[in-house]
Amino acid sequence: MFSIRFPSKDRDLRAGRLDAVTHAARGVRFMGSAALALAFIARGALDCIYMEMLKPWDIAAGVLLIREAGGTVVDAKEKEFNIMRPNIIGGVTCELVMEIKKLIIDTDLKIMRKRLKRT
């Protein structure tokens, strides 16, 4: 089970990411709360989460919960996780998190290539 949140104004990017995740996951939930979704991962009720444009106070406790439960949290765009730039992918295993990160990066590249072909 996967939770996703990306308030991107870029409609093509948003639709492409949602389509890619929907095909890769058994189910997708829109939790409405980053803190709740992160707690669900720590508990094992969700497998993975991808969220952008969060505030540090939205995720600080949840990131700690996931890490203490043995899960992984990484930055969706950078190599190093930084609480002050919280665009996150979190999950129950490192392998799952890295698979989702690769899926999102690959999807973004496909969308950008399509845009370049149009111009």
VEXVO-6691 format. One record per residue (C-alpha): x, y, z. Coordinates in steps of 0.1 Angstrom, whole numbers, plus 5000, padded with zeros to 4 digits. Example, Ala and Ser with C-alpha at 12.3 -4.5 7.8 and 13.67 -1.06 7.14 Angstrom:
<pts>
512349555078513749895071
</pts>
This chain:
<pts>
500050005000501450344990500550695000501350994978501151374980502551624956500951964953502852034920501252284898502652084869499751884857501751654833504251574860501551504886499651284863502751094852503851024887500450914898500150684868503550524874502950474911499450334905500850074881503649974906501549954938498749734950496950044961497350414965495950624994495750994998496151035036495751405039498351415067502051365064502351285101499651025099501050855068504550845084503150685115501350425094504650335078506350295112503350075123503449865091500049975079501550145048504550025028505850355013505150725010506150994986505551354995506751694984506752044997506351965033507452165063509952025088507452015116505151805095507651515093510151535121508451295145507351065117510851035103512050935137509250685141510150525108513850505115513350365150511050095135513749995110512450185080514150425056513550785047515350965019515151285000513251244968515451484948518851504966521251234977521251335014518051375034517651725049514851805073514852165060514052055024511551775031510651614997510651265010510250905002509850685032509250315035509449995054512649885035515550055018515049844987511449964983512350324989515050314963512750144938510150414942512850684939514050534907510450514894509850874901513050994885512450784854508950914851510051274854512751214827510151064803507851364808510651604802511751424770508151444757508151814763511451864745510051674715507051904714509152214710
</pts>
